[in-house]
Structures are given as C-alpha cells and as structure tokens.
Amino acid sequence: MDRYIGIDAHKESCTMAVMGPTGRRLQELQLETNAKAVKAALKSVAGERHVCLEEGELSAWLYELCEPLSKRVVVTQPEKRAGAKSDSIDAWARADEMRRGELDRLVYKAPSTYRPLREAVRCYEGVIRDSVSIKNRFLAVFRTRGIPAQPAEIYSGSDRSKWLAKLPAGVRRRATLLGDELDGVAAVRAEAESWLREEAGKVSAVKLLSTAPGIGTIRAAQIVATVVSPERFRTSRQFWAYCGLGIVMRSSSDWVKDSREGWLRKEVMQTRGLNRNRNSMMKRVFKSAAMTVVQRQGDHPLARHYAELTKRTKPNLARLTIARQIAAAVLAMWKNKEAYDPTRHERPARS
C-alpha cells in the first residue's frame, strides 16, 4: 500500500504527515531533527513510502536519510499561498501534492555525486563573496574621506601604507584593521582555490568542459558541481532557462474587434527580458565566459560572430547570444563526451 509522506523540517523539530492513496490523513508526528528520529519514524510507516520535502537548508541532508528507506523522494519549491500557515499545514500540503502528482517545481538532488568537488566550490564561492565584501568596505573608507585611492594599491599590502597615511588617526585604525582582515581572507582564498583545483583535477567532466571557449578550470568546476548531470536537460533551451539565459516575452491587450472579421490579434509591442527563476552562479559563469571570448580571444569564431552581431544589435544582446552559444556547446560536449571543436562555431562566409 502506498503511503505519501510530507516533511516540514526546521532546526530543532520536524513535522511528518502520512497520507493514504485516497487522501485520508493517517498519522502526524512531531520529531526531533536528528537522523535517528527521522529514520525511526520512516521505518514505522508500513507500505511503499513516497516522501516530499520542501527546499531548504536541511533538504539535502533529509534526502540522504530518506532515499534508502523510500520508493521515491522529491524536493519541491512550493508556491506561496495566502491564508493560515503552520508546520502541520505545510507537511500535509506536501503529502497531498505528492499523492496527486502536482509537483511543478522540483529541485534536483544528488548529494553523494561529486561531493568533494561540490564542497570545494561552495567554500570557494563563500570566500569570494567575503573577499569582495571586505574590499568594498575597505575602499569605502577612503572614498568617504574624499581620497581617490587606487584599489589595486590599497589591496596590496606593499603599497597600502602611503594611502593609510592620508587618513585621520581615528579613521586610519579602522582602515588598518580592514586591511589586515583582507590579508587574512586573501590567504584563505588562495587555499580555497588550491583545494578547488585539486578536486577539479580528479573529475574527468571538468577537464572536458574546460576546453570550451571562456571556460577554464574554475568555471568548469562550478558548472559540474552545480549541474551534476547533463541528462537533466533534454534541450539547449531548457539549459538556457536554468542558467538565466532564457528569453521571456510579455504582451497585453492582444485582441481587437473588427466589424467584419470579429476578434483579431493585433500587432503589439512585446517587452523582452531574461527569466528570473534561474541559477545565479550559472548565469554569471556563462556571461563571464562570453565576456572573456569577446575581449581576449579576438580570433575565435565566436568573437568574430560577436563583431558581426554588434553591427545590427546592441552589445549586451550580442554578448547574450555568445553566452547562449557557449552554454549550448558545453551541454552538448558533456552529453556526448567530446572535447570542444571550434570549427563547429565557424559561420559560412556571406556571398
């Protein structure tokens, strides 16, 4: 007998709701958030278990716990809804969504795949964000005093002292501490990058994707650690949407009434933009790769294509086209296990 289980998890407690195939509510449990309690509660439910979890900081851990004990485990991003809200309501809602198959926004989970690489990428990304934040605060100290400090010089420990000397004594001490903090983070950043490169060298997919234009070892590692499996995406368009490179068209008041032919669709100006439901890291990776190609690889077929595009479209839209082409190439390379072939991006000469 199938049993549909929804779990609403929090730092200290979890609410588990068990529903039958007809929608009957069979059981509700309040559990402590630990592996032993969750496993024991799942084992106490007889039948084939279908578990639905809500995306959150505990979802990957719970997925690992539930997968060996369940026929199916899914993680979802439910739509926000008005009305009453509680742990019990959310748990029953996840169980009912699982029972009816109304799971529109599934989140891919494979916690054990590429785990060392994924942890290294997470660490690197966190250190990079911290480093940028400290640099911005450090530079702001000089800007608020009207001192046009050169970022490269104040970030470098050897050239920093001459700029610190221009600050008043009270402000100088704060700037000195920020500089010391930046030096400490720089050392951690170097260690994080070294770890990332070490783990990337162990994954064949990273070596393969690093042959793509604008995609080095770091960006290839970020792609592999984030996507995990290229088979998740059947087409390039699906991959573009995941990466935030999908085009969204919007229109309003599309129909006008004609006295002879009735309602006709009229020509309306449609606003265009990129989809917002995306993976921000992937969007950054491919847009940065496109920038690298057009700025540093002028002889590459994609760079020449960019030069042609800018003759009839805006530079930002031309770069988007190049980013989409790189993303499509990376997906195809990964699926077919083929190294990058630049001749495939050669465009036939116009007669």
N, C-alpha and C positions, 0 to 999 in steps of 0.2 A: 504494500500500500504506500502510495506517495505521500510524503509529508513536506510541506512548504514552510520554511523557517526564515523569519526576518530577524535580524540582529541590529539593535541600535546601541552602539558602543561609545563609551566615554572613559575618561582617565581612571575612574575608580569603580564604575559599575557598568554592566551590560544588561539590556533587556532583550529577552529572546521570546518570540511569539511563534507558536506552532499551529499551522492551519491544515485542515484536511482538503482533499481534492474537490469537495463540494463547496468549500468556503467556510465550513464550520470551524469555529475557534476552539481548539482542543486544549491548549495549555499556554500559560505565560509565566516566564521565570525571570527572576532578578538574580544576576550573578556578579561575583567579584571579577574584576578584569585581571584574570591570570589564566595561564594556559591550562592548568589542571582543572579549574572550574568549568571552563568553556568546553573542553574535551569531554568531561563527565556529563555535562548537560546534553551534548550532542548524542553521546552513546545511549543516553536514556530514552531517546526518541526512536521508537521502533519503525521499521519500514525504510523505504528509499528516501534519503534526505536531499532536498533541493534548497540551498541556502542563498539568501540575498543579503548583501552588505551595502551600506552606504559609504561612498568615497570619503575618506578622512585619513588622519594620521595613523590610525590603527588598522586600516583596511588591509594593507599588505600582510601584516602580522596575523590577522584573523584569517585571511585567505589561506596562509600556510597551515594554520591549525585545522581549518575546516575541510580542506581539499581531500586529505586521506580518508576522512570519515563520511564523505558525502558523494552522491552521484553527480551533482553539479553545484558549483559555487560561482556566483556572479557578483560583480561590484558595479553599482549604478550611481549616477548623479541625478537624483530626483528633482523634478521641477518644484520651485517654491509655490506654496499654495496658501490661500487665506484661511482664517479660521483657527480653531484650537490646535495647540501643538503640545506634545509631550513625548517622553520616551516610549510609552506604550502605544500611542497613536502611530508614531513613526515605525515601530517594529511591525505592527500589524499591517501597515501600508506596504512595507517591503515584502512581507509574506504574501499578501494578496496580489501584488504586482508579479511576483514570481509565479504564482499559481495561474494567473491569466495570461502570462507571457507578454505583459505590457512593459517591457524594459527597453525604452527608446535610446537611452544614453548610457551605454555600457562602458566601463573603464577596463582596459586590458590589464591583466595582472599575470606576471610570471616571475615571482620573487626570487626563485632559485637560479634563473637563467642569467648568465653574465654577472653574477652578484659582485665579485671583487671589482670588476670594471665599473659597474653602476655606483658602487660606494665611492670609488675614486672620483668619478665625475661629480657626484653630489658634493663631496668635500671640496673639489676644485672650484665648483660654481659658488659655493658659500664663501670661500676665501676671496675669490674675485670680487664678489659683492661687498665684502667687508673692506677690501683694499680701496675700491672706488669710493665708498662712503667716507673713509678716513681722508683720502686725497681731497675730496670736495670740501670737507670741514677745514682741513689744513690750509687750502688755498683761500677759503673764505676769510680766514683771519687777516690775511694781507689785503684782500680787497676791501674789507670794511674799514681799513685804515688808509685807504687811498694809495696803496703801494702796488704798482704794476709788476708784481713778482712773476718771474718766468717759471711755469710749472715744472719743466724739466730740471731746473736748477734747484728749486726748493725741495723737490722729491729726492734729489741726490744728496746723500749725506755730506759729500765733499764740498759742494757749492752752497750749502744751506746757511752757513754761519753769517755770510755777508748780508743776507736778506733778514735774518733774525735780528741783526744789529740795528736795523732801521725801525724796529718796533719799540714802543714804550716798554718800560721794565715789566709792568704788570701783565701786559698782553704777551710779552716775549716768553714768559714762563709757560703760559698755556700753549703757545705755538711750539715750544721746545718739547713739551710732553706729547703733543700730537705727532711731531716728527719722530720721536722715539717709538711711539705706537706704530707709525707707518713702517719704520725699520723692522720692528718685530713681525708685523704682518707680511712684509716682503720676504723674510726668511721662511715663514710658514708657507707662503705662496710658492716659493721655489721647491719646497719639499712636496707640496701637494701636486705640482706639475710633474715632478720626478716620479711620484707614485702613479700618476695617471699614465704617463708614457710607459712605465714598466708594465702596468696591466694591459695597456693597449697593444703592446708587443706580443702578448700571449693570445690575442684574438685575431684569427685569420680575416674575419669580416672587416676589421678596422684597417688592416693592411690593404685589403682590396679597395675599400672606398676612398682611402687616402690618395689613390691615383686620379680621382676626379678633379676637374679644374676648381681651384679655390678651396679645396677640401684637404687640409693637412691632417696630421695625426690627431691633434686635439679635436678638431671639428668632426672627424670620422668617429672618434671615440664617443663624442656627445651624441651623434646620430645613432650608433649601435646601442648605446646604453639606454636611449630614450625609446627607440622604435622596437628593439629586441628582435622582432620577427617581421620581415618584409611581406610575408604572405598575408598579413592583416589587411593589406591594401590591394584590392583587385585591379584598380586602375590608377593612373597618374593623378587624375582629378581628385580621387579620394585622398591621396597622399598630399596634394596641394592644400586641400581643406584642413587636414590635420596640422600642416605646417603654417597655417595662416596665410596662404598664398591663393586661396580660392576667391574668385570674383563674385560679389553679391550685387544683384540688380534689384532696384526697387522702383515702383511706379505707383501712381494713384489716379483715380478718376479716369479709368481706361476706356470707358464706353460712352458714346454719344448717340443720340437718337436721330435717325434720318427719316424724313417723312415718307420716302418711297421704299427704302430697304430695311427699315427697322433699326435695331441696335447694331452699331458698328464700332469696332475697336479703332480708336483714334491714335494718331502718332503723338506720343507724349515723351517728354524728356525724362529719361530714367537716370537716377543717381546711381553711382557705382562706387564700390569700396571693397575692402578685403574682409573676409569673415573674421568675426571676433572670437568665436569659440575655437581656439587653437592652442597648440603647444608653443609657448613663447620662446623657449630655447631653440626649437627647430626653426622658427621664423627668423630668429637672429642669426643662426648658423648659415642658412641659405642666402639671406640678404647680404651678409658679410662676405660670403663666398663670391657672390656676384660682383660686389664692390672690388674684391681682390682681383678678379679677372679683368674688369674694365680698366682698372688703374695700373696694374702691374704686368699684365700679360697681353700686351697690345697686339702680338702676332697670333694669338689664339683665334680660332674661328668664331667663338662666342664674342670676343672683343670686337672683331670686325662686324659681326651682326649687330652689336650694340651701336657701333658708329653709324650703321645704316638706319637703325631704328630712330636715332636721335634727330635724323633729318626730317622726320614726319610725325614725331610724337615727343612728349615731354621726357626728360632724362629719368625721372623717377619711375615712370611707367616702363621705360626701356629696361631699366635695371630689374624691375619686377619680372619682365619677360625672361631675362637671363637667369634670374633666380629660379623660376619655374622650370626652365630647361635643365639646369643643374640638378634640381630635385628629381625630375623625371629620369635623368641619366643615372643618378645614384640608386633609385629604386630598381631600375632595370638591371644595373650591374650586380646589385645584391641578390636579386631573384635568380639571375642567370649565372651568377658566379663568374663574371667576366670582367677583366680589367678595362679601364676606360680607353676608348678608341676615339681620338679627336676627329678622325675623318668622318664620323657619323654626324658631326655638327658642321661639316663643310656645306655651304649653301651653293647651289648651282649658279654660275655666272649669268647675269641677265644679258640677253641678246640685244 
